[in-house]
């Protein structure tokens, strides 16, 4: 089941699930089971979130055409975190971009402790279809397409979505201590368009889960890359265990799990580019690119 958060033409924000070219809208107006937001459902945990969603779906009397709603990022009050250097391709790219930190990236790929970092608060996350930003002071920036985990306050994997971890490679490459500036800024992230619930009874086939990123420039394909989850070194539960170690997420969190697709070193995003990231079973997250001083 694919849960969505969407805005209707009247401006109201609703929660529902995808059904072909329609959205089945859930009735949360009465606070059914204390539920008011998408996060309330997700934070119930995997099995209960799935059962509750099935109940809400079967009792719904409202639908809307997908073309008539605006899909929003499936984030309410959750923090967004990220893991780095979880693919061999990412390790190589980080070593290429950073002379001063080359050995650190080499070591973290094989180390027991992964690289994890804070990525975004909800207000820094762009909705599907809305712009993601390249820092005006960056001359080498790329999107990072990432399989993203949706996690409950208790650290339980609840679902999956698509993530775009915007990254200023020149700023991080200059000095690894600049990572927060390279990664955390306004419109630095996008997630969506839905959350695929994990407790659907079907185990995730990592090898069959493809990640494809396309970047269009002036209506033409400027870059395309593909990988699959079998190329990711770390396991989901392993990464969740590390970010929840000595930390708490009372509102739950999302975790971007690293990228295995890196454009060539002579490529950088430009104003007006359009990034599309497709992940098997979840859908496609598309965002235009802005770069200005606004």
Buried (B, 14 or more C-beta within 10 A) or exposed (E): BBBBBBBBEEEEEBBBBBBEEBBBBBBBEEEBEEBBBBBBBBBBBBEBBBEBBBEBBEEBEEEBEBEEBBBBBBBBEBBBBBBBBBBEBBBBBBBBBBEEBBEBBBEBBEEEEBBBBBBBBBEBBBBBBBBBBBBEEBEBBBBBBBBBBBBBBEBBBBBBBBBBBBBBBBBBBBEBEBBEBBBBBBBBBBBBBBBBBBBBEEEBEBEEBBBBBBBBBEEEEBBEBEBBBEBBBBEBEEBBEBBBEEEEBEBBBBBBBBBBBBBEEEBBBBEBBBBBBBBBBBBBBBBBBBBEEE
